[in-house]
Amino acid sequence: MPLVITSSSEIFSTAHIGLTAAITGVLALAVAIWRLPRAAWPDMAAVAVLSAASVYLWRTSANMTPLNKDGLPGFSANDWAAPVLTYVFLSLYADVRIPADPRRYAQTRALATLASLAVNVITI
């Protein structure tokens, strides 16, 4: 089967997706630094890396026109789904390695998920 490359405004470059993921990771790190105890640097790093990875992996694997089209004005299926994966990644981390402060980690996870939604809507 030949490789067919399409140029559609509904498909995003790997660089664009990578930038979106990086912005999500930076915002998630800022939230983690703000909410988590200073000694919880492994949790802070995990929040940043997992948030960025979840967005990158989802947006790269689901980078197709039907999922990138806005069903609601300004919101595509991918805009909604990427933050769900962020929440799942951060929840799995907390299940495997109990965070230093579970209550503050839960707040961080919620805010990182909201940041993921905002970044996905604004940048893609």
C-alpha positions in Angstrom: 0.0 0.0 0.0 1.6 3.3 -1.0 2.1 6.1 1.5 -0.2 9.0 0.8 0.6 12.3 2.3 -2.3 14.7 2.6 -2.0 18.4 3.4 -5.0 19.2 5.4 -5.6 22.0 7.9 -7.2 19.3 10.1 -3.9 17.3 10.5 -1.1 18.8 12.6 2.7 18.4 12.3 4.7 16.4 14.8 6.4 19.7 15.8 3.1 21.4 16.4 1.9 18.5 18.6 5.3 18.5 20.4 5.0 22.2 21.1 1.5 21.6 22.5 2.8 18.8 24.7 5.7 20.9 25.9 3.5 23.8 26.9 1.2 21.4 28.7 4.2 20.0 30.6 5.6 23.4 31.6 2.2 24.5 32.9 1.7 21.2 34.7 5.2 21.7 36.3 4.2 25.2 37.4 1.1 23.9 39.0 3.0 21.1 40.7 5.6 23.5 42.1 2.8 25.7 43.4 0.7 23.0 45.0 3.1 20.2 46.1 5.6 20.3 49.0 9.1 21.3 48.1 10.5 17.9 49.0 8.1 16.2 46.5 10.3 16.9 43.5 9.9 13.4 42.1 6.1 14.0 42.0 6.6 17.4 40.4 8.8 15.9 37.7 6.3 13.1 37.1 3.4 15.5 36.8 5.3 17.5 34.1 6.6 14.5 32.1 3.4 12.5 32.3 1.2 15.5 31.3 3.4 16.3 28.3 3.7 12.6 27.3 0.0 12.0 27.5 -0.8 15.0 25.2 2.0 14.0 22.8 1.0 10.4 22.6 -2.7 11.0 22.3 -2.5 13.8 19.7 0.1 11.9 17.6 -1.8 8.7 17.6 -5.2 10.3 17.0 -4.0 13.0 14.5 -6.8 12.5 11.9 -9.3 14.8 10.4 -12.5 13.4 11.9 -11.1 13.7 15.5 -9.5 17.2 14.9 -12.7 18.8 13.4 -14.6 20.9 15.9 -17.8 19.3 16.8 -18.7 22.1 19.2 -17.4 25.5 18.1 -13.8 25.6 19.2 -13.7 22.1 20.6 -12.7 18.9 18.8 -12.9 15.3 20.0 -9.2 15.4 20.5 -9.4 18.6 22.5 -11.6 16.7 25.0 -9.8 13.4 24.9 -6.2 14.5 25.5 -6.9 15.9 29.0 -8.7 12.6 29.8 -5.5 10.8 29.0 -3.5 13.3 31.2 -5.8 12.5 34.1 -5.4 8.8 33.5 -1.6 9.0 33.3 -1.4 11.1 36.5 -3.9 8.7 38.3 -1.9 5.6 37.4 1.3 7.3 38.7 -0.5 8.0 42.0 -1.7 4.4 42.2 1.8 3.0 41.6 3.8 5.5 43.7 1.8 7.1 46.5 2.5 10.9 46.3 4.1 12.7 49.3 0.9 14.7 49.9 -2.1 12.8 48.3 -4.6 15.7 48.8 -2.3 18.3 47.2 -1.4 15.8 44.5 -5.1 15.4 43.7 -5.4 19.2 43.4 -2.3 19.2 41.1 -3.8 16.4 38.9 -7.1 18.4 38.5 -5.3 21.6 37.6 -2.9 19.8 35.2 -5.9 18.3 33.5 -7.5 21.7 33.2 -4.3 23.1 31.8 -4.1 20.2 29.3 -7.7 21.1 28.1 -6.9 24.8 27.8 -3.6 24.2 25.9 -5.2 21.7 23.5 -8.1 24.1 22.8 -5.9 27.2 22.4 -2.8 25.8 20.5 -4.4 23.2 18.3 
